[in-house]
Amino acid sequence: MGTTFVTITDGNTGDEPGFWMRDSMLELWLRLLSLHLPEPNDLGDHKSTPEIRNRWMLASKGYFNGCVPHDMEFACSTNENQTVVKAAIHSLMKALNKDDSALDPNMLNFLGTEGCIFNQTIDRSCLLDIGYAFLDLIDGRFDGTAHSTEVMPGSKPYPRQNAT
């Protein structure tokens, strides 16, 4: 079971803000998140959605062990892209908050992931923690780096930062 470092910077010094995640949880998060991206419209809104969705759908196939290409650098490269990503996170978190039952592994295995098979239920709180960590990272409220594993959203409870 691999882990991937999630950051929105493209440097690789190890000092960039970010956190480690288990690949299976990152892949599930990206798969679900891609389904919540706002659709582009005739007014030109959300025009980056198709490329972000395509990248996340590939990353969430379960093919990458220890290096899931989350492409958060691209997904958050502009203010418009950040708005699209944050809208998807809020949409997914709203859906997760509608119920508190665990997500059934049989249902999760219908999502089209090939290299990642789920055998256990997934607690919604784990996915909500991931959402809060992603929002904190995007908003610059995350202090962890690749040098620490104290925070691993989806595996360890996420200590939420003070939102503004």
VOMAR-333585 format. One record per residue (C-alpha): residue number from 1; residue in one letter; chain; x, y, z. Coordinates in Angstrom, 1 decimal. Layout:
 resi resn chain     c1     c2     c3
  NUM    a     A      X      Y      Z
...
//
This chain:
 resi resn chain     c1     c2     c3
    1    m     A    0.0    0.0    0.0
    2    g     A    1.7    3.2   -1.2
    3    t     A    1.5    6.8   -0.1
    4    t     A    1.6   10.0   -2.1
    5    f     A    2.6   13.5   -1.1
    6    v     A   -0.2   16.0   -1.9
    7    t     A    0.9   19.6   -2.5
    8    i     A   -0.1   22.4   -4.9
    9    t     A    3.4   23.6   -5.6
   10    d     A    5.6   22.2   -8.3
   11    g     A    8.9   22.3   -6.3
   12    n     A   10.4   19.2   -4.9
   13    t     A   12.6   20.4   -2.0
   14    g     A   10.4   18.7    0.6
   15    d     A    9.6   22.0    2.2
   16    e     A    6.5   22.7    0.2
   17    p     A    3.2   22.7    2.3
   18    g     A    1.4   19.5    1.9
   19    f     A    0.5   16.1    3.4
   20    w     A    0.9   12.4    2.8
   21    m     A   -2.1   10.2    1.9
   22    r     A   -2.6    6.5    1.4
   23    d     A   -2.9    6.0   -2.3
   24    s     A   -6.3    4.2   -2.1
   25    m     A   -7.8    7.1   -0.2
   26    l     A   -6.4    9.7   -2.5
   27    e     A   -7.6    7.7   -5.5
   28    l     A  -11.1    7.4   -4.0
   29    w     A  -11.1   11.1   -3.2
   30    l     A  -10.1   12.2   -6.7
   31    r     A  -12.6    9.8   -8.3
   32    l     A  -15.5   11.2   -6.2
   33    l     A  -14.2   14.8   -6.5
   34    s     A  -14.0   14.5  -10.3
   35    l     A  -17.7   13.7  -10.3
   36    h     A  -18.5   16.9   -8.4
   37    l     A  -16.7   19.3  -10.6
   38    p     A  -19.0   22.0  -12.0
   39    e     A  -19.8   21.6  -15.7
   40    p     A  -18.6   24.2  -18.2
   41    n     A  -21.3   26.4  -19.6
   42    d     A  -22.0   28.6  -22.7
   43    l     A  -20.9   31.6  -20.7
   44    g     A  -17.4   30.3  -20.5
   45    d     A  -17.5   29.4  -16.8
   46    h     A  -15.6   26.4  -15.6
   47    k     A  -13.7   25.9  -18.9
   48    s     A  -10.9   24.1  -17.1
   49    t     A  -13.2   21.4  -15.7
   50    p     A  -12.8   18.8  -18.5
   51    e     A   -9.0   18.8  -18.2
   52    i     A   -9.0   18.6  -14.4
   53    r     A  -11.6   15.9  -14.6
   54    n     A   -9.6   13.9  -17.2
   55    r     A   -6.5   14.1  -15.1
   56    w     A   -8.2   13.1  -11.9
   57    m     A  -10.1   10.2  -13.5
   58    l     A   -6.8    8.8  -14.8
   59    a     A   -5.1    9.3  -11.4
   60    s     A   -7.9    7.5   -9.7
   61    k     A   -7.8    4.4  -11.8
   62    g     A   -5.6    2.6   -9.3
   63    y     A   -2.6    2.3  -11.5
   64    f     A   -0.1    4.4   -9.6
   65    n     A    1.6    3.1   -6.5
   66    g     A    3.3    5.7   -4.3
   67    c     A    3.0    8.4   -6.9
   68    v     A   -0.6    9.1   -7.7
   69    p     A   -0.5   12.0  -10.2
   70    h     A   -3.1   14.2   -8.4
   71    d     A   -2.1   17.2  -10.5
   72    m     A   -3.1   19.7   -7.8
   73    e     A   -0.4   22.0   -9.3
   74    f     A   -2.5   22.3  -12.5
   75    a     A   -5.8   22.1  -10.8
   76    c     A   -5.0   25.1   -8.6
   77    s     A   -2.8   27.0  -11.0
   78    t     A   -5.2   29.9  -11.5
   79    n     A   -7.8   31.6   -9.4
   80    e     A  -10.5   30.3  -11.8
   81    n     A   -9.2   26.7  -11.4
   82    q     A   -9.0   27.1   -7.6
   83    t     A  -12.7   28.3   -7.6
   84    v     A  -13.6   25.2   -9.7
   85    v     A  -11.8   22.8   -7.3
   86    k     A  -13.2   24.4   -4.2
   87    a     A  -16.7   24.2   -5.6
   88    a     A  -16.2   20.5   -6.3
   89    i     A  -14.9   20.0   -2.7
   90    h     A  -17.8   21.8   -1.2
   91    s     A  -20.3   19.9   -3.4
   92    l     A  -18.8   16.5   -2.4
   93    m     A  -18.6   17.4    1.3
   94    k     A  -22.3   18.5    1.2
   95    a     A  -23.2   15.2   -0.3
   96    l     A  -21.1   13.3    2.3
   97    n     A  -22.8   15.2    5.1
   98    k     A  -26.3   14.1    4.0
   99    d     A  -25.9   10.8    5.8
  100    d     A  -23.6    9.3    8.3
  101    s     A  -23.6    5.7    7.2
  102    a     A  -20.3    4.2    6.0
  103    l     A  -19.8    3.8    2.2
  104    d     A  -20.2    0.3    1.1
  105    p     A  -17.2   -1.3   -0.6
  106    n     A  -19.4   -3.1   -3.2
  107    m     A  -20.7    0.3   -4.3
  108    l     A  -17.3    1.9   -4.3
  109    n     A  -16.0   -0.9   -6.6
  110    f     A  -18.6    0.2   -9.2
  111    l     A  -16.8    3.5   -9.6
  112    g     A  -14.5    2.2  -12.4
  113    t     A  -11.2    2.0  -10.4
  114    e     A   -9.3   -1.0  -11.7
  115    g     A   -6.1   -1.2   -9.6
  116    c     A   -7.8   -0.3   -6.3
  117    i     A  -10.4   -2.8   -4.9
  118    f     A  -12.2   -1.9   -1.7
  119    n     A  -12.9   -4.7    0.8
  120    q     A  -14.0   -2.5    3.8
  121    t     A  -16.5    0.2    4.4
  122    i     A  -15.2    3.8    4.3
  123    d     A  -16.2    6.1    7.0
  124    r     A  -17.6    9.4    5.6
  125    s     A  -15.6   11.3    8.3
  126    c     A  -12.4   10.2    6.7
  127    l     A  -13.4   11.7    3.4
  128    l     A  -14.6   14.9    5.1
  129    d     A  -11.2   15.1    6.8
  130    i     A   -9.6   14.9    3.3
  131    g     A  -11.9   17.7    2.1
  132    y     A  -10.9   20.0    5.0
  133    a     A   -7.2   19.2    4.4
  134    f     A   -7.5   20.0    0.7
  135    l     A   -9.3   23.3    1.5
  136    d     A   -6.7   24.3    4.0
  137    l     A   -3.9   23.5    1.6
  138    i     A   -5.5   25.5   -1.2
  139    d     A   -6.2   28.5    1.1
  140    g     A   -2.6   28.5    2.4
  141    r     A   -3.6   27.4    6.0
  142    f     A   -1.6   24.2    5.9
  143    d     A    1.9   24.0    7.6
  144    g     A    2.9   20.4    7.2
  145    t     A    5.6   19.3    4.7
  146    a     A    6.9   16.1    3.2
  147    h     A    9.2   15.8    6.2
  148    s     A    6.3   14.9    8.5
  149    t     A    3.5   12.3    8.7
  150    e     A    1.7   13.6   11.7
  151    v     A   -1.2   14.6    9.4
  152    m     A   -2.4   11.9    7.0
  153    p     A   -6.0   12.9    5.9
  154    g     A   -8.1    9.8    5.5
  155    s     A   -6.0    7.7    7.8
  156    k     A   -5.6    9.8   10.9
  157    p     A   -8.2   12.4   12.2
  158    y     A   -7.5   15.7   10.6
  159    p     A   -7.1   18.6   13.0
  160    r     A   -9.0   21.3   11.2
  161    q     A   -7.3   24.7   10.8
  162    n     A   -9.2   27.9   11.7
  163    a     A  -11.2   28.8    8.7
  164    t     A  -11.7   32.5    7.8
//
